[in-house]
Amino acid sequence: MRKCKHCIWLLVFLCFLSVKTGYGITVDQNRLISVSAKNITLNELILKLEKETGYDFLYNNKIIDGNTKVSVDMKDKTVEEVLNTALKNASIEYRIVDNQIILHPKGMKESAPLKQAQTKNGKITIKGTVSEFDSKDPIPYAFVVIKELNAWGTCDNDGRFVLENITPGTYAMEVSCLGYSTYTLNVTLTQDINSFAVNLKSDNLKLPDVVVTAIAGSSINSSSKIEKNAIQHVQASSLADVMQLLPGSLIANPSLNKENKVTIRSINDANDNNSRGVGLMINGSKMSVDASISYDKSGNDFFKNMDFRKYSTDNIESIEVLKGVLSAEYGDVTSGAILVTTKAGRTPFEVRVKSDPSTKAVSVSKGFGLGKNAGNLNIDADYARAFKEWISPVDIFNRTTLALTYSNTFNKDKTPLRFNVRFSGNITKNNASSDPDVSILDFKKSSEKNASLSIYGNWLLNKSWISSLNYNLSGNVGKESIQDFVVKSGLPVPTTDTRVSGISLGQFTGTLEDRDYRSEDIPIYASAKITANLNKSINKTRFKTMLGVEFNTKGNNGRGEYYMSAAPAYFRERNYSDIPFMNDLSLFFEEKVTLPFKSTTLELTAGARLNKMIISGYDYNPTIDPRFNGKYTILPYRRDRAINTLSIRGGWGILQRLPSIGLLYPAPNYTDNALFLYRNATSGESLAVIQTTVVDELLPYNLKPVKTRNIELGLDIAVKGIDAQFTYFNEKLTDGMSQNRTYSSVSYDMYNSVTDPNAAPKYENGKVWIKNTLGEYVPLSFTTRKEFIGYQRPDNRGEINKWGIEYDINFGKIKALNTSVIVNGSYMKSNEQEKGLVRYDARRVDPVDSKQKMPYIGLYESDPDVISVGNGRERFSTSINFVTHIPSIRMIVSIVTQCIWMNNSSNLFDKERTYKINGAGTRYYGDFDNQKNYEVMYRDPDYYMDLNGTVRPFSDYYTTTDVDLKRRLSMLILSKDETYYFQEYGTKPYFMANLRITKEIGNNAALSFYANNFTNSTPVMKNKNRPDAVGARVNTPIYFGAEIKLTF
Amino acid sequence: MRNIKIVLMLIASLSIWGCMKDTKTSQFTDDATSSTINITVAMPAGYDYPVAGMKVKLSDPSTGLLFEGTTNADGVAQIRVAHGSYTATSEAKYSVPGGVIYIFNGTSNRIRVTPTDKKVVAANLPLNVSKTGQIVIKEFYYGGCLNPLTGKTYANDKYIILYNNSDAVAYLDSLCIGVADPYNAPTSGKSSVWVKPGTTELRDSVPNVSIGWMFPGTGKDNALAPGAQAVISTNGINHTITAPNSVNLSITGYWAMYDPILTKGQSIPQPGVKLMQGYWKVGTASQYTISQLSPAVFIYNLGGKSLSKFILDTYTHKPDQATNRNFDCLMIDKNSVLDGVECFRDVTDSKRLRPEIDNGFTKTNGSGTGETVHRKIDAVATAAAGGRIVYMDTNNSSNDFEVKSKPSLAN
């Protein structure tokens, strides 16, 4: 019941009633109702009618007495007829305006709205209460915000809130509280409001509209918002599993037994540049792995990737994934940002137990109210255990997470300050031992411990020069340890651990040793970010200015890699604490202008981010990322029009991702070569003369940040209740991280072998001496050979050219079946290449003289191993979601059919460099792409380099008369004799269906079940271009799991 | 009543007897499930030793059946076999004055006899001729053993033993050891790629892969007395320190296939162990590769050529590797090969050595078992030699070799 105190006519013009209201009954003027009441008060009648019809009743209680007695007894009449009868004797008339019925005394006309009377300096104050829909109890700490202005307020213990200094205008107002369904309302504010009453409904499956898919977020650039119901319905074991809800992502079985990498808008991230560019921010604090230097060397990686397994989803309230051209406040991301908001506020006890064939997990969470004005404390704990194979307990993964969040709002009356402190820690362990039937003693353990503390919030200042201030201070300390224990029986080989260049005497390794490998990383991160916002309105135009500063520092204090007892040959320790900390300072600015123009609205944002890297040993110039976004709402939402809404949006911007400290400070490179060896196991004599070359230097160039230029164009349209978003994106990534090698040559004096047991060799005065048959020491003869030594260096050659179209169409609800149909997916095409020259020495034996290695190395374009220069991917996929929601039995069933129409991969063809040889022995070029090639194809290096460092063009191979040179250079030519090599690999379309069910049992329990690929469709798909070759099985194997959630 | 029962029983038994008459007993006669194969054995051109009375063996590796027959005066053996797919083998040995012993052996192509083929199938078995050598491969230990201290296979202790099987002094100088390509015998009945085009017959030369090893010396530096042996290993150290049931290869006088540049990854041998000379290498490996599962080792000489000419003349690209230079081989002519042993992993593997070099195969029970293949003693020849051990040498390792459960050099 809306009561207007203090005598004002309130003209709240409802543009549309948002789908998320807590009311759920659509207003229908012609709905037939029955009322039988004798002598009830006007208030009671209004209450009844509001419940039955959904209209909101308004009247001025100074003029009209709510206790007036009325009587009405009617069956199956419209509301108008009921009111006519009931109010006849009370001399009250009514007027219906959209969803409201306004009562006024008979004869009194509505007065003009008093525009200026109750406003302060042209600014509006809104006061109101937030209560529970059923019990009408006030909801303390509910959060009320006017989204466009970011003007917010929190309710006190009695559920009362105040919003001040609001510029008159049309806004989206949102009222939310943990555990309740968020209520959004579009309001046009012209005057103060003193009693704005909002009722929130409990968030459970009884609500008529529950969303279990990703929906469009609220930023201008494309974004997807995933709410708590969707996260719980997908039954994720880690944060990576939630990403499959995004349009264009494929469904994957959850697996805690392997690294969970996350990519955004990517098909096959071969060089990890996309997964590296995904930014994860938990409550505004950035999570990073840039200070970790050890990485899994068993694969193709050369840096550490963020493993999303350590993030559980139980304490997450909502996730927003930003894509395209991000706002200038987000730095150090290129692919997109995942913004996670954790629970803060009062919640009942929640216990969740989850099980699937390889994982068991349990989590507990509770939000305590600490008392009047003392804030809230949320505690979340989670434990998960996963086995790689049910039958054999040899590969086990454990995760334990604990989080404590304290949140409160201070100084609510004047300048409210939202204050949150969050402490979180997690421990993950991965134990893998060898099959005990093969080797009982070998095992591998790795564990990661992590603790982070962040202080964040928002301060509403409402001054003329600043509206609000966001702050975020966070620190993170981790410890990553790996132990790899192997009992090794091997050969005695020479070793040394000298750290200076030159000739030294080494020794021989043992033959039976325990190799206990350890690796210790202690990454430390600290960051501070302060953002100031200013909102102004001039005429009808709104200006939102944002200015901020961010400082990050990261470093590693770990011991690095070491062996507890015996080390392998030529191993040297490197302490990570020798590496300096890496700092970067950013300044960002963004201006957002909202221009209403007749009935359309134009929103434009322009921003820039200035970033400077501060690292000892390197001198980086500051870089600037400009970012522009715009959105033009041509037809604002109107329910009664054929085209309900139409808007177009677009953006252009540059984003950057900084290199990690492991890449900037590569380990010193030691190249050891044994010049002379002598080992007598019976007498114990041994001599190992080893020449070591040490390269310990910073990169001779500045390793650039990875840069991407993103363009987006989008169309949002709603036609007759069908809501669709289409986004075209074009992203060009340059300066991606790639590996290259540097070569120099070293001269070695290789001594002849000595087999005489009485030779007693010794190393003196820089030479090796042996005893001759007379017992005198004579110098041992040697041959001088020159050889290449090479070491890896990272550089910026990676390039990804990608474009695609994402679509998300919500066909609305088929009322008869209670089923919503949502179709989303994407088409993506991307080419990945590492452009530029790569130096490569395959360490082949010289074909002319077997005693030495090849004296030439090749400089190849893009790839030194294969004749293609990169790979191309193309994918068109659709996800058809059928969501059946039956509120009366509190159950949601969703069937997701994933259709992969096209999933092609191809090898990129270099037209200028790839050739074939005809019958006469001469080269010929051509367009061999996309066809069967029955002849051998070749690709030459562009240049070759000799032991003196002289670089010459490879055309020497064709012009030289030197037979030896020709024979040697011929070993550098790359070739391939596969007929189908440049043909696209693609299959016919294939499908997969997944099932997810959530059922609430009473108010205290919810049971969920999912089955991925429940029809077990794993067809063998053949390559379209090679119908006779063996096909490959596609689709994930069948997988299922269940979960029970108890709330009390 | 009783009468009716008896009459009924009689009628029943008559009808059952009548039904049985229809069962096709004719399908199960000896005649219906077998066929006859007529093998014609032929001596190679230029040799006219008698072909009569030669024993011909027909074996089917997939069923394990073995049938034998003897040739008649025309050299034809008629053998009744069960249906299957057979290979015919035969051998004979003739000695001529001067101490040369000629060995004739041959293997035929696969002869298939199924119910749908003709009842009598004819096949040819041409024989090849080779000579027994002075120096033979006596033992080949390649599978490695199980190291109880680690629970894993230890395979650094591979070795080959060469033996002087004749009564005259032999010289190792310029003798070469090699391993044939592919490292592992082709499986599942596929043939090696080194066959004559269009056939499944192996070429007349053997591909030597990876490294070429040669005994150093100018001609008479490395003598091997009658009945003496030479041990050649990959790592010439005492392996029993690391794996107790391995062998000690660090004894003075042994040889090691080690070169400080070509085989950097192998262990430097004990001083006293002599070094072989590595005269050629291809690829990027830092150790000499001998398969643990099914290697084929052979010894050869350079045929009188100089090293550089030999390499130039024999250097060949592998047929199915037009683009990978790591598999280039030196093709050793069959007449330069003195002896070879073909080791299989499964009885259905295909051969890499021609019938003149090794007309059969030998096999252990797997890698890491500590087993070794060792030549059998020829009792007759040993007695004739007055106590000097003479090993069997018919150029057929199926006959000549046996599996021993531990290496002969082990304690």
Boltz contact constraints between the chains, C-beta under 6 A:
constraints:
  - contact:
      token1: [A, 439]
      token2: [B, 151]
      max_distance: 6.0
  - contact:
      token1: [A, 439]
      token2: [B, 152]
      max_distance: 6.0
  - contact:
      token1: [A, 440]
      token2: [B, 151]
      max_distance: 6.0
  - contact:
      token1: [A, 487]
      token2: [B, 150]
      max_distance: 6.0
  - contact:
      token1: [A, 489]
      token2: [B, 147]
      max_distance: 6.0
  - contact:
      token1: [A, 489]
      token2: [B, 150]
      max_distance: 6.0
  - contact:
      token1: [A, 489]
      token2: [B, 154]
      max_distance: 6.0
  - contact:
      token1: [A, 489]
      token2: [B, 242]
      max_distance: 6.0
  - contact:
      token1: [A, 489]
      token2: [B, 243]
      max_distance: 6.0
  - contact:
      token1: [A, 491]
      token2: [B, 156]
      max_distance: 6.0
  - contact:
      token1: [A, 491]
      token2: [B, 235]
      max_distance: 6.0
  - contact:
      token1: [A, 491]
      token2: [B, 267]
      max_distance: 6.0
  - contact:
      token1: [A, 492]
      token2: [B, 267]
      max_distance: 6.0
  - contact:
      token1: [A, 511]
      token2: [B, 242]
      max_distance: 6.0
  - contact:
      token1: [A, 512]
      token2: [B, 242]
      max_distance: 6.0
  - contact:
      token1: [A, 677]
      token2: [B, 268]
      max_distance: 6.0
  - contact:
      token1: [A, 679]
      token2: [B, 268]
      max_distance: 6.0
  - contact:
      token1: [A, 680]
      token2: [B, 271]
      max_distance: 6.0
  - contact:
      token1: [A, 681]
      token2: [B, 238]
      max_distance: 6.0
  - contact:
      token1: [A, 681]
      token2: [B, 270]
      max_distance: 6.0
  - contact:
      token1: [A, 753]
      token2: [B, 260]
      max_distance: 6.0
  - contact:
      token1: [A, 753]
      token2: [B, 275]
      max_distance: 6.0
  - contact:
      token1: [A, 755]
      token2: [B, 271]
      max_distance: 6.0
  - contact:
      token1: [A, 755]
      token2: [B, 274]
      max_distance: 6.0
  - contact:
      token1: [A, 755]
      token2: [B, 275]
      max_distance: 6.0
  - contact:
      token1: [A, 757]
      token2: [B, 271]
      max_distance: 6.0
  - contact:
      token1: [A, 757]
      token2: [B, 272]
      max_distance: 6.0
  - contact:
      token1: [A, 843]
      token2: [B, 284]
      max_distance: 6.0
  - contact:
      token1: [A, 844]
      token2: [B, 284]
      max_distance: 6.0
  - contact:
      token1: [A, 845]
      token2: [B, 281]
      max_distance: 6.0
  - contact:
      token1: [A, 850]
      token2: [B, 280]
      max_distance: 6.0
  - contact:
      token1: [A, 850]
      token2: [B, 281]
      max_distance: 6.0
  - contact:
      token1: [A, 851]
      token2: [B, 261]
      max_distance: 6.0
  - contact:
      token1: [A, 936]
      token2: [B, 322]
      max_distance: 6.0
  - contact:
      token1: [A, 971]
      token2: [B, 325]
      max_distance: 6.0
  - contact:
      token1: [A, 975]
      token2: [B, 323]
      max_distance: 6.0
  - contact:
      token1: [A, 977]
      token2: [B, 322]
      max_distance: 6.0
  - contact:
      token1: [A, 977]
      token2: [B, 323]
      max_distance: 6.0
